[in-house]
Amino acid sequence: MAAGTKHDPIWLEEPPYRIQVNFGLSPKKQDKLRPELERVLHHSFIDHPEYDRENLPEFLGADLYLRAFKGEDLAGVFTADLLHSGGRPVCHLLSGLVLPAMRSGGRLMALCNGLTLDLASQAFDSDHFYAALRSANPRVVAKLWQDPWVRFYPRYDWEEWDPGERQIRQGFCGQAFGAHRCDLEGRMFYDIYPAPLWGGRIPWHHDERVNRFCREHLRDHHSDAFLFLGPTTPPFNGFPRGRVKWPGEVVTGA
């Protein structure tokens, strides 16, 4: 993170939610929030010690760490890293975890992802950059294909590519997750989940086209995921811009 030092958190009020934005967590605060993150992760996604060992330090050490509350109750945790890959700026959406009792049909995720993209645009000093995340959730796949701010790939037509995407995808795969886990195109991760997700209950989508896409490319034992990556499509309408300020220097590839 280009800011170099930790900064005090900032609160964003967006009823019915309150978002605490942390610009990097100090080691002391990482220790304090680890039990909370474990609880959200285990209840919303996966509960396995191997996954915890590999991913919790990355989530807690993220450049952006958002804690979302509804009233006084924690609703979810969203984390992201800001980096360069292949000379291009990338906002890596590391995690988007919403507790089952707090799910809102995607409203909270859209709010936190929008806030993250706004901060990334400030940090990169440009509205034009790439965003990336991994997912095996059919409902998330459907929302990504409809995302108004980023054109994520792969899409239903597997052969469709963004012109700049090929230049950074494989390098980003290795940079973010390890090249040994990526397919040759850099669109799939293999064997990254050590246990069934969502308690073994796949959240299928009402659009069978989305479900068919997932069945075709994800293997039956449900340990794989897609790497969704694509360019932003400004203007970023539909979420509050500039209400939280990036506190550090511009993030460069140097």
C-alpha positions, 0 to 999 in steps of 0.5 A: 500500500502506497500510504506506507503507514496505517491510518485511522478508520473512517465511517461511512453512513449509508442507511441502513448500513454503517461502513468502517473503512480501514486503510490497512490494519496494524498487527494489534488490530489484526489480532483483535479482529481475527476472531470476528473474521473467522466467525464471518468466514465460517458462517458465510462461506467455508469452515476449514483450518487449512483455508484459514491458515492460507487466507486469513493472513491475506484478508487481515493484511489487505490494503482496504478492510471494510467492516459493514454494520446494520445497526449495531450488528456486524453484517459483513467484511470486505477486503481488497488489495491495490497492485500493479500487474503487467504494468496495469493497475489492478484492484483485487477484491479479496473477499466479500463475506456477508453473514447469512442473516444479513443478506440483502439480495446483493445490496450490501455487496454492491455498496462495499464494492462500489466504495472500494472501486471509488477508493481504488480510482483515487489511489490509482489517480484514474477511473480506468483500471482492472478489477479482479476476484475469484468465485465459484458462486453461481449467484455471484457469477450472474451479478458480475455479468451484470456489473455496471462498473466492471466488465468481468471476464470470462463471460457466457461466451468463453471465447470473448476476451478484453484486449488488455486482459490477456496481457495481465491475466496469467501474471496476475494469477501467479502473483495473487495465488501461485501459477501452479494453481492456474490453468494455461489461460489464467481463467481457472483456479484448481483445488483452492478449497479444501472443503465444500463451500456453503456447507455443501449447498450450492447457491444455484441461480434462477437463470439456468444459463449461469448454472450451466456455465458453472457446471461446465467449467467447475469440476464436480468436487467443488474445489475450483473457482473462476478468476474474474478480471476485467476493465472498469467502465466509468462513469461510476454511477450509483454509489457515493463517490468521494465521501471517503478519501484515500489517505495516502500517495498514488499507488504506482507500479514502481 
